[in-house]
Amino acid sequence: MGKNLFHKVFDKHTVGKLSSGQYQLFIGLHLIHEVTSPQAFSMLRQRGLKVKYPQRTFATVDHIIPTEGAERKRPLRDAMAEEMLVAIEQNTKEAGITFFDEKTGNQGVVHIIGPEMGLTQPGQTIACGDSHTSTHGAFGSLAFGIGTSQVAEILATQTMSMSKLKVRRINVTGKLRPGVYAKDVILAIINKLGVNGGVGFAYEYAGPVIAAMSMEERMTLCNMSIEGGARIGYVNPDEATYAYLKGRHFAPTGAAWDKALAYWKSIASDADAEYDDVFTIDGSALEPFVTWGITPGQSLPVTRSIPAVETFPSDERPLIKEALEYMSLEEGQPIAGVPIDVVFIGSCTNGRLSDLEEVARLIKGRKVNPKVKALVVPGSQDVQRQAEAKGLKEIFLAAGFQWREPGCSMCLAMNPDKLQGRQICASTSNRNFKGRQGSASGRTLLMSPAMAAAAAIEGKVADARAVFAMAGV
Amino acid sequence: MNEAAVISKVSGRAVPVRGNDIDTDRIIPARFLRCVVFDGLGPHSFEDDRLGLKAKGQTHAFDDARYQGASILFVNKNFGCGSSREHAPQALMRWGIKAIVGESFAEIFFGNCVSLGIPCLIADEAALGRLLAAAEKEPQAQWSVDIEAGKVTGPVNESAALPAGPRSQFLSGRWNSLNELLTNLAGVETVAAALPYVAGW
């Protein structure tokens, strides 16, 4: 039996076995941001430790940064946000770590800038104090979120303690129909396997649907692995991966490119690789998905109605009832037609150029429903520049969307972008937890950018395939 | 063995928080992550859940006077899912929690708890049902979580275990792995030199 990518990459990065039975794992790329790193630098200072490999850590600011131009002037109006920004400026400067702030023109959501700068490559181990680090698995790397104590471990030693995971191969067969996207695929997988179905597993996504996906779509897919409980999700590298990387700032060139290509090909799962579990889902049968509850697993195709409480296993029913009450939705209610107050297009899940291009293509010449506040937040300054160069900004503004500066924004609302009161938001982000978007009673429906665009136009949840007359419905 | 850091038993009163899939946004809402130190997070544990219940005339266990000073938390399934924020176990720890017993835990949350010296023991659904009910019925009861024996004792006695690795970390006092990682920096350099992308192709 051959080896899968997880074991190949894990073994190459193993320094040794620890007394706990866990492994000391070398981390090839460490990404940091302003929220989960300041305490780690303090821990190092308290112990008199230095950053071991400053050139292997890269920093940006994304969570707390305002997305309205005037609000980004320093010092930031929010004194606490300013203190966090100052802390990461000073910590990176002291340690000699590259910090992609706004002045560099490379600022953005940490999981968007890593890939777009070519930092994220196949066969790496990648860690960041952020659970959506699984995004980088799209390139065939082992990428996972960590806590602040582990950020400190990596800063001090470039290693952390880690157990080997089991590997579940998820085959997505067939071909996606028009109007069905990577976001729908991952929401469907989480719905089927559950929000804790992936605990203890790395997910290897494969099959014809995955092979046909662009790198940006694969990032959307891997991004939400953690919402299914899997700390790691990855796709084996292929020609699409190499084509994406070629020419990017940190990608190897010349003779180094050929060596890199050989390494990248060597770490892909063998054709006869062994898996701890295999799950298959028919991509041809998928429809656009929408969440209706307070976990990313509480979802359904847009054509359906919210299932009756009694159709769920008895131990899940309290949470189902809690979700319905919180969302003010009822069992048996069709999800299409639920009124929407706010539309958020952005985040590390769906804030990339192709996401914005698709929405712009669909809404061109249409108008946002007057009762809806609609935001487009590009994932990075690079995404913003490219989108503006392609004329997308004008299309969004003409339709009534707000066009913002890059950041995490209303995905978790640590900056000024927040829901108010019980507002309900059609969001392209990754979490619909209670209070996630900045109001303790605010409500979130997760969906694809196209579905969010349809919600913006209609002012309610609507099937994007019908709203935009996509072929094949 | 680091004797000073050995954690083999946690004793005290227990606070019950029912519900599956309680995520780290609920344990500590994102607005409290606007900080550069973890101090001060404790009182904000479950803040929005607590306010939500208060608005309905109900009381969250963390607001209930009878549970103040508790050091053991009983929970259901997939506790701590979602964000990797260490702020969540930091907040619980600063509130006073020293051990958690649940049906299952999200992976990153579990690891963060290990780093902080908070054992998260796993018991089956029926056992948790009895533990939660007992803690609700007798808030003043004294409990003991025995990591070595894999037992929770109090008004009811139940088996609750840690996976072998973390169990040995707590029992040997090596739950904070930084010291051990630092002892092998030569090995780190050897691995780094052998990785083509680190060595510079």
Interface residues (C-beta under 8 A of the other chain):
Chain A: K12 H13 T14 V15 G16 L18 S19 S20 G21 Q22 Q24 F26 G28 V35 T36 P38 Q39 S42 R47 L49 K52 Y53 R56 H63 I64 D78 M80 A81 E83 M84 A87 Q121 G123 Q124 G129 D130 S131 T133 F144 G145 I146 G147 T148 S149 Q150 A152 E153 A156 T157 Q158 T159 M160 S161 S163 V195 N196 V199 G200 I226 E227 G229 R231 P252 A255 A256 K259 A260 Y263 T295 D315 E316 P318 L319 E322 L412 A413 M414 R431 F433 K434 G435 R436 G438 A440 S441
Chain B: R18 G19 N20 D21 D23 D25 R26 P29 A30 R31 L33 R34 C35 V36 V37 F38 D48 D49 L51 G52 K77 N78 C81 G82 S83 S84 R85 E86 H87 P89 S104 A106 E107 I108 G111 N112 S115 L116 E125 A164 G165 P166 S168 Q169 S172 R174 N176 S177 L178 E180 L181 L182 N184 L185 G187 V188 T190 V191 A192 A194 L195 P196 Y197 V198 G200 W201
